[in-house]
């Protein structure tokens, strides 16, 4: 005779089910697990280059990982750069435990700190990108003059060069080459 009854598990975990009849007893362990489903998270978010200059292209890379037990459906990653409206980029299907690199580009138009946010499912990450002009020296010869302005043959002439640093950092010592 087969004797049956129904049971509805209420939570995940290991459950022991024991059947007893007189002096006879049998026990089984049942593992109650969630239905196989995907769980996408943003494992990392980065910008290349890390510190871009204004008007240069920046690639933002989001590494999306499936930490769930089932294959994820193709979906979208939503991103927001600074105060601009949110945009989306496609995320392909990802196997359990697998990852996919999702990228989008952006061209900063001015200097400053910009927050870049990316979100997929319930996972969200934000990074700060500092947009700044390249820090370097840029020395130029602003003017050249002689004293006296109209020298005579066999007279001593002083040549003056006005040098200016147009960069954002101090310049290294250098030489001016005069060709006469």
C-alpha positions in Angstrom: 0.0 0.0 0.0 1.4 3.4 -0.9 0.5 6.1 1.6 1.0 9.7 0.5 0.5 13.2 1.8 1.4 16.7 0.4 3.7 19.3 1.9 4.5 22.8 0.9 8.0 24.0 1.9 8.0 27.6 3.2 11.7 28.4 3.1 15.0 27.3 1.7 17.2 24.8 3.5 17.6 21.2 4.4 14.6 19.5 5.9 14.4 16.0 7.4 11.2 14.1 6.8 10.6 11.1 9.0 7.9 8.5 8.6 7.2 6.4 11.7 4.9 3.3 12.0 5.1 1.3 15.2 8.8 0.4 15.7 9.6 1.1 12.0 11.1 4.5 11.1 12.6 6.0 7.9 14.1 9.4 7.4 15.1 11.3 4.3 16.8 14.7 3.8 15.2 17.1 1.3 17.1 20.2 0.1 14.6 23.0 -0.6 16.1 25.4 -3.1 14.9 28.5 -4.9 13.8 28.0 -8.4 16.7 28.4 -10.8 17.0 32.1 -11.6 19.6 34.6 -12.7 21.0 37.3 -10.5 22.9 40.0 -12.4 25.4 42.2 -10.5 27.8 44.9 -11.6 31.1 43.4 -10.5 33.2 46.4 -11.6 32.8 49.8 -13.3 35.8 51.6 -14.8 36.6 54.4 -17.3 39.4 54.3 -19.9 41.3 56.6 -19.7 40.8 57.1 -15.9 41.5 60.8 -16.1 40.4 62.0 -19.5 40.8 65.4 -21.0 37.8 67.5 -22.3 36.6 66.6 -25.8 38.3 63.2 -25.7 36.5 59.9 -26.0 36.1 57.9 -22.8 35.0 54.2 -22.8 33.1 53.1 -19.6 33.3 49.3 -19.0 30.8 47.5 -16.7 31.6 43.9 -15.9 28.2 42.2 -15.4 28.2 38.9 -13.6 25.4 36.3 -13.2 25.6 35.1 -9.6 22.3 33.2 -10.0 21.6 29.5 -10.7 20.0 30.0 -14.1 20.9 31.6 -17.4 20.0 35.3 -17.6 17.7 36.6 -20.2 19.1 39.3 -22.5 18.4 42.6 -20.7 19.6 46.2 -20.5 22.1 48.1 -18.4 20.9 51.6 -17.5 23.6 54.3 -17.2 23.7 58.0 -16.3 26.6 60.3 -16.8 26.5 63.4 -14.7 23.2 65.3 -15.0 22.4 63.9 -18.5 19.4 61.7 -19.0 19.7 58.0 -18.4 20.5 55.8 -21.4 20.6 52.0 -21.9 22.9 49.4 -23.5 22.2 45.8 -24.2 23.4 43.0 -21.9 23.5 39.6 -23.5 22.3 36.3 -21.9 24.9 35.2 -19.3 25.4 31.6 -18.0 25.4 31.0 -14.2 28.7 32.1 -12.8 29.6 33.8 -16.1 30.4 37.5 -16.9 30.0 39.8 -19.8 31.8 43.1 -20.4 29.3 45.8 -21.4 30.8 49.1 -22.7 29.5 52.5 -23.7 31.4 55.7 -24.8 31.1 59.3 -23.7 32.9 62.5 -24.6 33.2 65.0 -21.7 32.8 68.6 -22.8 34.4 70.4 -19.8 36.7 69.9 -16.8 35.4 68.7 -13.5 34.3 65.7 -11.5 31.6 63.6 -13.2 29.6 60.8 -11.6 29.0 57.8 -13.9 26.3 55.4 -12.6 25.4 52.0 -14.1 22.5 49.8 -13.0 21.4 46.3 -14.0 18.5 44.6 -12.1 19.0 45.6 -8.4 22.8 46.1 -8.7 24.1 49.7 -9.0 27.6 51.1 -9.1 28.9 54.7 -9.3 32.4 55.9 -10.1 33.8 59.4 -10.2 35.7 60.5 -13.3 37.9 63.5 -13.0 38.1 65.4 -16.4 41.1 67.7 -16.5 43.4 69.2 -19.1 46.7 67.4 -19.3 49.2 68.7 -16.7 52.4 69.5 -18.5 54.7 72.4 -19.3 54.4 74.1 -22.6 57.1 76.7 -23.0 57.1 79.1 -25.9 59.3 82.0 -27.1 56.9 84.9 -26.8 59.2 87.5 -28.3 62.8 88.0 -29.4 64.6 91.4 -29.5 68.1 92.8 -29.8 69.9 95.7 -28.2 70.8 97.9 -29.9 68.1 97.6 -32.5 70.4 98.8 -35.3 73.9 97.6 -34.5 77.1 98.6 -36.3 79.7 96.1 -37.5 82.1 94.9 -34.8 79.7 96.2 -32.0 78.4 94.1 -29.1 74.7 93.0 -29.4 72.5 91.6 -26.7 69.9 89.1 -27.8 66.8 88.9 -25.5 64.2 86.1 -25.6 61.0 86.3 -23.5 60.0 82.8 -22.6 56.6 81.9 -21.3 55.2 78.7 -19.8 51.7 78.2 -21.2 51.3 74.8 -19.5 49.9 73.7 -16.2 53.1 72.5 -14.6 56.6 73.9 -14.0 58.9 73.3 -16.9 62.2 71.4 -16.7 65.4 73.4 -17.3 66.0 73.6 -21.1 68.2 75.5 -23.6 67.4 78.1 -26.2 69.4 77.6 -29.4 70.2 80.8 -31.2 71.1 80.6 -34.9 72.6 83.7 -36.5 
